[in-house]
Amino acid sequence: MGYNGNYISDTDITWPSGISAAEKQEIIETAEAVLEHALAWRPRFSHFDIRMDGNSKNRIILPLRERIIEVSDVYVNAQKLEPTWWTHDLCSVYLDAWSSNAALPSDPELDRLLSERDGGIFVRGYNNIRIVGTCGVSAVPAWARRAVRMIVDAMNDPTAYTIYHTGGETIGRYSYNSPAGACKTGIREVDELLKLFVRKKPILMAP
């Protein structure tokens, strides 16, 4: 049985003879890790289940580098908020002030906290906010699949692409070198491709 990674499968690669199925999987997993490390985000669909501190505000920014696709559940002090009470954008969840059907949860303690708030539904607390949903992109883009294939090909044959030789880093059993300021895959052709897609989105936590 073949291996299917997050971006490619082993059938997408022309492998040198003598490589075992386990080695193919290891190489693909490493190549995909190199891609995500270089980009500082994951260009794929993924689930998240985040717990964070409440900020006493009506908007809370999620500590994700990927963009939010969907939020399915929001909990405050372990009490689930009705979906009519909140909505979201690409990076945060916030009070849906335009909802005509908004209803507060029935938990007495949460009702008390919300009644004492200064307008914020995400009441202050330690690790008391839980948000569940999905993020990234709905389908893996062609450029990401191509980049992973190139990284795998370079691992199988270091002469296939231009390898950097200044600076260095190791992921798993593989090591590579890259110049300062590069995307850090260590492969010039891959770095040139990824320059257009690197994100510098900071991770913001609740104050």
C-alpha positions as CSV (number, residue, x, y, z in Angstrom):
1,M,0.0,0.0,0.0
2,G,1.3,3.4,-0.9
3,Y,1.8,6.4,1.3
4,N,-0.4,9.6,1.0
5,G,1.1,12.7,2.7
6,N,-0.6,16.0,3.2
7,Y,0.6,17.3,-0.1
8,I,1.7,14.4,-2.3
9,S,1.7,10.6,-2.4
10,D,4.6,8.3,-3.1
11,T,3.2,7.7,-6.6
12,D,3.9,11.4,-7.5
13,I,7.6,10.7,-7.4
14,T,10.0,8.8,-9.7
15,W,12.0,7.0,-7.0
16,P,15.6,5.7,-7.3
17,S,15.8,1.9,-7.1
18,G,16.2,0.3,-3.7
19,I,14.2,2.8,-1.6
20,S,11.8,1.0,0.7
21,A,8.2,2.1,1.4
22,A,9.2,3.2,4.9
23,E,12.0,5.4,3.5
24,K,9.6,6.9,0.9
25,Q,7.3,7.9,3.7
26,E,10.1,9.4,5.8
27,I,11.4,11.4,2.8
28,I,7.9,12.8,2.0
29,E,7.2,13.6,5.6
30,T,10.5,15.4,5.9
31,A,10.0,17.3,2.6
32,E,6.5,18.5,3.8
33,A,8.0,19.6,7.1
34,V,10.6,21.6,5.3
35,L,8.0,23.3,3.2
36,E,5.8,24.3,6.2
37,H,8.9,25.4,8.2
38,A,10.0,27.6,5.3
39,L,6.6,29.2,4.7
40,A,5.8,29.6,8.4
41,W,2.2,28.4,7.6
42,R,0.5,25.3,6.3
43,P,-1.0,25.7,2.8
44,R,-3.5,22.9,3.5
45,F,-6.8,22.2,5.3
46,S,-6.5,21.4,9.0
47,H,-8.5,21.3,12.2
48,F,-7.9,23.3,15.3
49,D,-9.1,23.1,18.9
50,I,-7.6,26.0,20.8
51,R,-7.7,27.0,24.4
52,M,-6.7,30.5,25.4
53,D,-7.1,33.2,28.0
54,G,-10.2,35.4,27.9
55,N,-9.5,39.1,27.3
56,S,-12.8,40.7,28.5
57,K,-13.5,41.9,25.0
58,N,-16.0,41.2,22.2
59,R,-13.3,40.0,19.8
60,I,-10.6,37.4,20.4
61,I,-7.7,36.8,17.9
62,L,-6.8,33.2,17.4
63,P,-3.1,32.3,17.6
64,L,-3.0,30.8,14.1
65,R,-0.7,31.6,11.2
66,E,-3.3,30.1,8.8
67,R,-6.6,31.8,7.9
68,I,-9.8,30.6,9.6
69,I,-12.1,28.7,7.2
70,E,-14.8,27.8,9.7
71,V,-15.5,28.0,13.4
72,S,-17.9,25.3,14.6
73,D,-17.9,25.8,18.4
74,V,-17.1,28.5,20.9
75,Y,-16.9,27.9,24.7
76,V,-16.6,30.4,27.5
77,N,-15.8,28.8,30.9
78,A,-16.7,25.4,29.5
79,Q,-20.2,26.7,28.5
80,K,-21.0,26.5,24.8
81,L,-22.2,29.7,23.2
82,E,-25.0,29.6,20.7
83,P,-23.8,30.1,17.1
84,T,-26.2,33.1,16.8
85,W,-24.2,34.9,19.4
86,W,-20.9,35.1,17.5
87,T,-19.3,35.1,14.0
88,H,-15.8,35.1,12.7
89,D,-13.5,36.6,10.1
90,L,-10.1,35.3,8.7
91,C,-8.3,35.7,12.0
92,S,-10.7,36.2,14.9
93,V,-14.0,35.4,16.5
94,Y,-16.3,38.2,17.6
95,L,-19.7,39.2,18.9
96,D,-22.3,39.2,16.1
97,A,-23.9,42.5,16.9
98,W,-26.3,42.2,13.9
99,S,-27.8,38.8,14.9
100,S,-31.5,39.1,15.7
101,N,-31.6,35.7,17.4
102,A,-28.7,36.0,19.7
103,A,-29.2,34.2,23.0
104,L,-26.9,33.9,26.0
105,P,-26.2,30.5,27.5
106,S,-28.2,29.4,30.5
107,D,-25.2,28.6,32.8
108,P,-25.8,30.7,35.9
109,E,-22.1,31.3,36.6
110,L,-21.4,32.4,33.0
111,D,-24.6,34.5,33.1
112,R,-23.2,36.3,36.2
113,L,-19.8,36.8,34.6
114,L,-21.3,38.1,31.4
115,S,-23.6,40.5,33.3
116,E,-20.5,41.9,35.1
117,R,-18.5,42.3,31.9
118,D,-17.6,45.7,30.3
119,G,-19.3,44.8,27.0
120,G,-17.1,41.8,26.3
121,I,-18.3,38.2,25.8
122,F,-14.8,36.6,26.2
123,V,-14.7,37.1,29.9
124,R,-11.2,37.4,31.4
125,G,-9.8,34.1,32.8
126,Y,-7.0,31.6,32.5
127,N,-7.3,29.2,29.6
128,N,-11.1,29.6,29.8
129,I,-11.9,30.2,26.1
130,R,-12.1,27.2,23.7
131,I,-12.6,27.6,20.0
132,V,-12.9,24.7,17.5
133,G,-12.9,24.9,13.8
134,T,-10.8,24.6,10.6
135,C,-8.1,26.7,9.0
136,G,-5.7,26.9,6.1
137,V,-7.0,26.4,2.5
138,S,-9.8,24.1,1.4
139,A,-7.6,22.5,-1.2
140,V,-3.8,22.1,-1.5
141,P,-2.6,24.6,-4.1
142,A,-0.6,23.3,-7.1
143,W,2.5,25.4,-6.2
144,A,2.7,23.7,-2.8
145,R,2.5,20.2,-4.3
146,R,5.2,21.2,-6.8
147,A,7.5,22.6,-4.1
148,V,7.2,19.3,-2.1
149,R,8.0,17.2,-5.2
150,M,11.1,19.4,-5.9
151,I,12.3,19.0,-2.3
152,V,11.8,15.2,-2.5
153,D,13.7,15.1,-5.8
154,A,16.5,17.1,-4.3
155,M,16.7,14.7,-1.4
156,N,16.9,11.8,-3.8
157,D,19.4,13.5,-6.1
158,P,21.3,16.5,-4.8
159,T,22.4,17.4,-8.3
160,A,18.9,17.9,-9.5
161,Y,18.7,21.5,-8.2
162,T,20.9,24.3,-6.9
163,I,21.8,23.6,-3.3
164,Y,22.8,26.4,-1.0
165,H,26.0,26.0,1.0
166,T,26.1,28.8,3.6
167,G,24.3,28.6,6.9
168,G,22.6,25.4,7.9
169,E,19.8,23.5,9.5
170,T,18.7,20.0,10.2
171,I,15.2,18.4,10.1
172,G,15.0,14.8,11.0
173,R,17.8,12.8,9.5
174,Y,18.2,15.3,6.7
175,S,20.3,18.5,6.7
176,Y,20.6,21.4,4.3
177,N,22.4,24.7,4.1
178,S,20.9,28.1,3.1
179,P,22.0,31.8,3.0
180,A,20.8,34.4,5.4
181,G,17.3,35.6,4.5
182,A,16.4,32.7,2.3
183,C,13.3,30.6,2.7
184,K,15.5,28.0,4.3
185,T,14.6,25.0,2.1
186,G,18.2,25.1,1.0
187,I,17.2,24.7,-2.7
188,R,17.4,27.8,-4.8
189,E,14.6,26.9,-7.2
190,V,12.2,26.0,-4.4
191,D,13.1,29.2,-2.5
192,E,12.4,31.3,-5.5
193,L,9.0,29.7,-5.9
194,L,8.1,30.1,-2.2
195,K,9.0,33.8,-2.0
196,L,5.5,34.7,-3.2
197,F,3.8,32.7,-0.6
198,V,5.7,33.3,2.7
199,R,3.5,34.9,5.3
200,K,4.7,37.3,8.1
201,K,1.5,37.1,10.1
202,P,2.4,37.5,13.8
203,I,0.8,35.4,16.5
204,L,-1.2,37.6,18.8
205,M,-2.4,36.3,22.1
206,A,-5.1,37.7,24.5
207,P,-3.7,40.4,26.7
